[in-house]
Amino acid sequence: MKRVFGLLSTLCLASLLALPVSGSAQSCDPDKDGRNPCPTQLVRPPDSGLSAMGRIGRKLFHDPLLSGSGRLSCASCHDPAAHYGPSASTIFALGGLDLRHSGRRTVPTLTYLERTPPFSIGPDNAVSEAAPSVAPPTGMTHTQKSASNTAGSAAAIVPQGGLFWDARADTLQEQATGPLYDLNEMASTPEIVAKRLRTGPAAKALLQIAGPAAEKSDTLLVSEAMFALARYQMEDSAFHPYSSRYDKWLEGKSAFSPQESRGYRLFNDPAKGNCAACHVDTVGPDRLPPLFTDHQYEALGVPANLQHAGKSHPDLGLCEARRVETQSQKAYCGFFSTPTLRNASTRGHFFHNGVYSTLRQVIDFYVLRDTQPERIYPLGKDGQPQKYNDLPKEYHANVDIMDAPFDRHAGDKPALSVSEREDIIAFLKTLEDAPYSSR
């Protein structure tokens, strides 16, 4: 089955990723006792402590006086105790000068971003994390996306990389300025930030490292501060601890329960959950822990969040990201990034619009969106479900209707039974990191 590139649902890295070096996909399923028959030693990021710049970044991350209100720090929305995401009660963070303005999207986690490549559109190379440089040819076709379809993935041209829900930043340094200057978030200005940098607790150390030129240039000083924030996130292992039971299972140091083992198999089964097609869970030849994302983009057609229905303009995601590569490209409207599933079981709200608050609701959406749409979307005056009601009709063709479990129709049997959905949730809970700790 093929589909033109303009309608594509992004292909994933799972297809090409090497399996654990000691076994094949089949033989590396959990043993009867729940252990990994193909253990491997993971290569985690070095934990050498914070550099001088990283220590400055830590102070800035927790400094509310960088904001326009003087009451909102980076940590206010990216709570260390919530794996650098929002607290469970927060759907849309409140900010602005009066802390009464709502952000447009749910707050993403800042964990596990250290290997995110810059945004690009090019071949899906599952082995390399470097950005491809080939632009998509007109009429590019591809096949269905699953962990077993290596040939289709090898030929795929996909949007990938970048930060935020819509890839509008390429680096953590660039990312830091987004919330900082957003009128609905930290609502600061370069002038406010520069003044605080010269008077705050990090001023002496920052100016010493930034050098004489920063003494005279606010622009340079702010740039050095954003670099410090990036260094903090790259250097502090709390942003990428890889300390979950799943990581221990990969190394042969932990065992799954029977339910978790079933969930793992369903997660990887191309005909069932097919979750690993986008949320890659295998270890490549570099032995880096899997990130549970392919860094790519999907149009899923999630229902509108009625709690946020007052927004004045539909959120079109990637095609509105103010990037030369995607701006005004209708084929990318409705596309949003595929987030990591690490620590997903601790999150309070899901998808870019925060429409769901439990993993069960999320998995129900995946398996019922096409088979029982009346359970997912509100009914119109004609009694029919209003599918993809958070996306203008002209972009409905962008929504993935090809990859399992989205390859079914109304009245078909769902890809996963109720008990199988609970099994996958049990597996997802093994991705929760150990409690927060930081220097």
Secondary structure, DSSP 8 states (H G I E B T S, - for coil): --EEGGG-----STTT----TT--TTTTS--TTS--SS-------------HHHHHHHHHHT-GGGSSSSS--HHHHSBGGGTTB--TT-SS-EETTTT-EE-SS-----TT-TT----EEEE--SS--S-------TT-EE----TT-HHHHHH-EEEE--BSTT--BSSHHHHHHHHHH-TTTT---HHHHHHHHHHSTTHHHHHHHH-HHHHH-HHHHHHHHHHHHHHHHHH-GGGS---SHHHHHHTTS----HHHHHHHHHHH-TTTT-GGGTS-----TT-----S--SBEE-------GGGTT-SS---BGGGS--TTTTT-GGGTTBEE----TTGGG-S-BSTT--B-SHHHHHHHHHHTTTSGGGTS-B-TTSSB-TTTTS-GGGGGGS--SSTTSS--TTS--SS-HHHHHHHHHHHGGG---S----
